[in-house]
Amino acid sequence: MSYLTMSGIALENEYEKERAKFSALMAQNLQLDLSRGKPSVEQLDLSEGMLSAPLTGEDCITEEGIDCRNYGLYEGLPQMRRLFSELTGVPEAQILVAGNSSLALMYDTISRAMIFGLAPSPRPWCFEEKRKFICPAPGYDRHFAITQRFGFELITVDMTDTGPDMDTVERLVAEDPTIKGIWCVPMYANPTGVTYSDETVRRLAKMKTAAPDFIIMWDNAYSIHDLDADGDKLLDIFSEAEKYGTEDRIFYYTSFSKVTYAGAAVAMMAMSINNINIMRPIQAVRTIGYDKINQLRHLLFLKDAETTRAHMKKHAKIVLRKFRILYDVLQKELGDKGIAEWTNPRGGYFISMNTMDGCAKRTCELCQMAGVILTPAGATFPYGIDPRDRNLRLAPTYPVDEELVKAGQVLACATKLATLEKLLQKRAF
Ligand SMILES: Cc1ncc(COP(=O)(O)O)c(C=O)c1O
């Protein structure tokens, strides 16, 4: 029954019941973590073949005669660029394969713009008296952290079911030249799971910006992380941008962190040819070349787009099972209470949950008391402040199934208690 229609006495009874349940959960001394979107051990084991395959010196010579054991080939192995091209639809010529972390590449882009400026910049960004960045929220805390660290004012724009609220984005970027860019996770967004609609992608490509050097940070981290057989489809932003002559504003990223090994995989970035030509001499001073042996290991294991997609289906089976476990507990415990809602995404790594306004922080606090770590309430918003204190990012992939059930029960109980405390204006613990 919904808490919102219960009488005062019924709420008091419910509160006593949940308090007793919570005490019993606390007594179990749990130590569970629903906070970071890490692959489970079961998922990591899917790529065991990459570690166990023998690799000889001879294998390190590619068909073009490139010796992967040696310096050079700054833009990455041609076969790896081809694989990323097949998977993303971005032409090979626009792709650079670089290092193990796409987040590091995003940091580099902002850092480069700060120090050197971008092609159309009147001056390096560090000389701008004011600089701002649009942060669709709920969004990815580490994106927001990069621009915060470089002294940008973070501007919150609401995430909707079709992507960022484009009316607001268009209005802001058209009138304010200090707004230098926007963070986007266009497929199975972290944490809402939303895939941008065709209209959103078109509007981002087409919109007029007051800043000549406005950029779209297109972090397509979950582009091949479907959970359904028929995954979401995302419009190709480079093709759209070409129609309006805005290709230079697109900076595209993805990696195999959640395909093979988180932190030990291969990352790529893509941009217009114009931007590649500008960036290359700057970035090439930084390194003579990235780890081609790791690229080769990945190529021998993942082979081509088809094999990679088949590998992702194995991930999907595991991730979907975990999502369902948490989803089912939440549905069973909270489904009829009218006090929270949560997403049921078709891909990606997260479930996004909204409590009643003003209850997310307290829910987190109660979870922590019972030994369940959640991503701190507010983390999905710029500066860590959720104006409605209601959003929680849940990452179900890492815990084993039994732990996930327990963590879900604690979360549900904590949500109920936090809400009851608010409705009854008291504090249980
Ligand atoms: C949206 C998004 N982008 C990037 C990353 C990190 O990617 P990488 O491991 O390639 O640095 C994550 C990790 O959770 C993520 O959720």
The ligand as an SDF file (V2000), in Angstrom:
LIG
                    3D

 16 16  0  0  0  0  0  0  0  0999 V2000
   30.4530    7.2840  -18.8060 C   0  0  0  0  0  0  0  0  0  0  0  0
   31.8010    6.7440  -18.4870 C   0  0  0  0  0  0  0  0  0  0  0  0
   32.8630    7.1750  -19.1800 N   0  0  0  0  0  0  0  0  0  0  0  0
   34.1070    6.7240  -18.9260 C   0  0  0  0  0  0  0  0  0  0  0  0
   34.3310    5.7980  -17.9330 C   0  0  0  0  0  0  0  0  0  0  0  0
   35.7310    5.3360  -17.6900 C   0  0  0  0  0  0  0  0  0  0  0  0
   36.2780    4.8450  -18.8900 O   0  0  0  0  0  0  0  0  0  0  0  0
   37.7930    4.3890  -19.0150 P   0  0  0  0  0  0  0  0  0  0  0  0
   37.9690    3.1700  -18.2180 O   0  0  0  0  0  0  0  0  0  0  0  0
   37.9570    4.1530  -20.4920 O   0  0  0  0  0  0  0  0  0  0  0  0
   38.6580    5.5300  -18.5460 O   0  0  0  0  0  0  0  0  0  0  0  0
   33.2550    5.3070  -17.1880 C   0  0  0  0  0  0  0  0  0  0  0  0
   33.4640    4.3520  -16.0960 C   0  0  0  0  0  0  0  0  0  0  0  0
   32.6200    4.0310  -15.3120 O   0  0  0  0  0  0  0  0  0  0  0  0
   31.9560    5.8030  -17.4680 C   0  0  0  0  0  0  0  0  0  0  0  0
   30.8810    5.3970  -16.7860 O   0  0  0  0  0  0  0  0  0  0  0  0
  1  2  1  0
  2  3  1  0
  2 15  2  0
  3  4  2  0
  4  5  1  0
  5  6  1  0
  5 12  2  0
  6  7  1  0
  7  8  1  0
  8  9  2  0
  8 10  1  0
  8 11  1  0
 12 13  1  0
 12 15  1  0
 13 14  2  0
 15 16  1  0
M  END
$$$$
